[in-house]
Amino acid sequence: YPGEATRVQTIISWETDEQAICQLFYHQGIGKGAELESLPAEPFPTTRHVQVVTAFAPATVYMFWIECLDRAENKSKSEDFA
């Protein structure tokens, strides 16, 4: 709409082989030392995960990754994505 701020919506989905609670972490740019931000951790363990990010600025590169914790408290981290 004219006069409205430009918004970016990014939908990120993934699956885990066990039920887990996951959290998405991200920072602006691809270099080290940028301010780390995150979405809230999921409320319930599941194997199918979806996060919707509305905080990304247009025409900007972000680095993001997922960290998950299963019921046995095994923690894993995905590779980094840009």
N, C-alpha and C positions, 0 to 999 in steps of 0.2 A: 504494500500500500504506500502511496506517496507520503513522504514525511515520516514514515516509520523507520526505526533503526533496522539495519540489515542483520538478519539472524541466520545462524548455521545450525542445522540439526544433524547429528551424526549418530547412526544406529550401529552398535557393535554387538555381534552375537557370537557365541562359541559353545562348545559342548565339553563336558568332562566325563571321564569313564567311571567316576564314582560321584555320589552326591557330595556337593561341596558348597561352601559359602565363599563367594568371590568378591573382589573389589577392583575397580578400575583406577589406575594411577596415570597421571599425565603431566607434561610440562610443555611450555611453549618453546619452540626451537628444537634443534637436534643436538646442541652442545650440552656439556655438563654444567652444573651450577645453577641452572634455572630453578625458579620457585616450583616446588612439587605441589601438585593439587590432586584431589581424588574425589570420586563419587562415594556416597555412603556404601558400606558393605551390604550385600544382599541380606534380607531378613531370615530367609529359610534355605536350607540345603536343597540343591537340585542338580540335575545333570545338564539341563538346557538353560543357558544364561543369555540375557539381553540387557544391555545398558544403553540409554539414550543420553547423549551429551548435547547440551544446548549452550555451553559456556565457550565454545570455540569461536574465535574471531574469524571473519572472512579473510581469505587470501593469506593465511598464516599457517606455518608448518607446526605440527605438534608431534611429540613422541609420546606413545602410550604403551602400557602393558597391563596384564592382569595378574593378580595374586590370589590364590585359592587355598582354602583350608578345609580338609575333609573331616569326617566324624572322628577319625583316629588322630586328629590334630597334625596330620602330615601337611606341610606347607609347600606349595609349588608356585613358580613364577613363569609366566610365558616369556617368549622372546620379545624384544622391543619392536614396535611398529611405528612407522611415520606416515 
